[in-house]
Amino acid sequence: MRVLPTWNSCCTSSHPMQPLDLRKHVIPETVPSAGSLSLVSDRWKDFWQANCEQLSKILPLSESYAKDCGCLFAALYWKLGLEVGSFKRLLEDKNINWGYFFDHNPFEPHCNSHPNNFIVVPEVYSRSNQFLAAVDFDLAFGKETFFSPYTGDADDDLFASWMLSEHQEMERALGGEQVNSGVQTSPELSSRISLELDSQYDGLRWAVRDTLLAGYRSAYYCHQEDETPCHPELLKGMRNLINLALCIVDN
């Protein structure tokens, strides 16, 4: 069975589907096995094992909260989407464009609204259990200082149109579209990544993308906090998962 990518099914068609919220589905989770050490470089092996040990104590607790968050993995994706959506909602409410505009190339916009413009906040600096922080504001601009590059006049309609495009670009990027991911890879690397992705996990891969998008839309459209706040111990487990992911990326 072919699984449609999130960006294709939920962000681009005239009648987009609603993204799946994986938190509503209980999925068994296990700590990475001892063989997983081969995934990381030597300098991160102790750090990897320490996070795995912490996860082994937290996952049994997450099972007791499964009715609220489905699983720790899904709850993390939801929270990351929620944080991105909250930031985009703030920009929208303050009439700040992050950096979407047409400049020297009339056929290709510049766009700062993509996941690669968020960094992971180190735990020691994190406040209010925030995992992400936005960066790259050198090309941002506000509505009160905006003038159309085509007429030289103030243009509220064009500003609103670019703000909408900025939001839509973020949605598609969160949904897995690579055009505006903010990450540039060579054709050789893209080909190798495609070969390494096991197609049997396509369903899960796009399900968590759906959950990421659902969290984003919850914050962006509804102005609401997560209706099922995570237990503090589960937030520690999310940090462990982030640490493991960073170890793999650094390899």
ChimeraX attribute file (.defattr): number of C-alpha atoms within 10 A of each C-alpha:
attribute: neighborCount
match mode: 1-to-1
recipient: residues
	/A:1	4
	/A:2	7
	/A:3	13
	/A:4	12
	/A:5	20
	/A:6	30
	/A:7	24
	/A:8	15
	/A:9	18
	/A:10	22
	/A:11	23
	/A:12	14
	/A:13	10
	/A:14	8
	/A:15	9
	/A:16	13
	/A:17	13
	/A:18	13
	/A:19	23
	/A:20	19
	/A:21	22
	/A:22	24
	/A:23	22
	/A:24	16
	/A:25	15
	/A:26	17
	/A:27	14
	/A:28	11
	/A:29	13
	/A:30	10
	/A:31	16
	/A:32	16
	/A:33	9
	/A:34	9
	/A:35	7
	/A:36	13
	/A:37	16
	/A:38	11
	/A:39	16
	/A:40	19
	/A:41	13
	/A:42	12
	/A:43	10
	/A:44	18
	/A:45	16
	/A:46	11
	/A:47	16
	/A:48	25
	/A:49	17
	/A:50	13
	/A:51	21
	/A:52	22
	/A:53	14
	/A:54	14
	/A:55	24
	/A:56	14
	/A:57	13
	/A:58	20
	/A:59	20
	/A:60	12
	/A:61	16
	/A:62	24
	/A:63	18
	/A:64	12
	/A:65	17
	/A:66	18
	/A:67	13
	/A:68	18
	/A:69	26
	/A:70	21
	/A:71	24
	/A:72	27
	/A:73	18
	/A:74	24
	/A:75	29
	/A:76	26
	/A:77	23
	/A:78	26
	/A:79	25
	/A:80	19
	/A:81	27
	/A:82	25
	/A:83	22
	/A:84	26
	/A:85	27
	/A:86	23
	/A:87	17
	/A:88	23
	/A:89	20
	/A:90	15
	/A:91	15
	/A:92	17
	/A:93	9
	/A:94	11
	/A:95	16
	/A:96	18
	/A:97	27
	/A:98	23
	/A:99	21
	/A:100	22
	/A:101	24
	/A:102	15
	/A:103	11
	/A:104	9
	/A:105	9
	/A:106	8
	/A:107	7
	/A:108	10
	/A:109	16
	/A:110	15
	/A:111	21
	/A:112	25
	/A:113	26
	/A:114	23
	/A:115	18
	/A:116	15
	/A:117	16
	/A:118	15
	/A:119	12
	/A:120	14
	/A:121	15
	/A:122	13
	/A:123	12
	/A:124	6
	/A:125	9
	/A:126	13
	/A:127	10
	/A:128	5
	/A:129	13
	/A:130	16
	/A:131	22
	/A:132	19
	/A:133	14
	/A:134	18
	/A:135	12
	/A:136	13
	/A:137	12
	/A:138	9
	/A:139	13
	/A:140	13
	/A:141	15
	/A:142	14
	/A:143	16
	/A:144	11
	/A:145	7
	/A:146	17
	/A:147	15
	/A:148	14
	/A:149	13
	/A:150	8
	/A:151	8
	/A:152	9
	/A:153	10
	/A:154	15
	/A:155	16
	/A:156	14
	/A:157	10
	/A:158	15
	/A:159	21
	/A:160	15
	/A:161	10
	/A:162	19
	/A:163	22
	/A:164	14
	/A:165	17
	/A:166	23
	/A:167	20
	/A:168	15
	/A:169	23
	/A:170	24
	/A:171	27
	/A:172	23
	/A:173	23
	/A:174	26
	/A:175	27
	/A:176	20
	/A:177	17
	/A:178	14
	/A:179	12
	/A:180	20
	/A:181	21
	/A:182	15
	/A:183	11
	/A:184	11
	/A:185	9
	/A:186	8
	/A:187	9
	/A:188	8
	/A:189	11
	/A:190	11
	/A:191	11
	/A:192	11
	/A:193	11
	/A:194	10
	/A:195	10
	/A:196	8
	/A:197	11
	/A:198	10
	/A:199	13
	/A:200	8
	/A:201	10
	/A:202	14
	/A:203	15
	/A:204	13
	/A:205	17
	/A:206	20
	/A:207	21
	/A:208	24
	/A:209	27
	/A:210	29
	/A:211	29
	/A:212	30
	/A:213	33
	/A:214	27
	/A:215	27
	/A:216	28
	/A:217	20
	/A:218	19
	/A:219	23
	/A:220	22
	/A:221	11
	/A:222	12
	/A:223	13
	/A:224	11
	/A:225	13
	/A:226	14
	/A:227	8
	/A:228	9
	/A:229	13
	/A:230	19
	/A:231	13
	/A:232	10
	/A:233	15
	/A:234	22
	/A:235	20
	/A:236	18
	/A:237	25
	/A:238	23
	/A:239	19
	/A:240	21
	/A:241	20
	/A:242	15
	/A:243	18
	/A:244	21
	/A:245	13
	/A:246	15
	/A:247	18
	/A:248	16
	/A:249	10
	/A:250	10
	/A:251	12
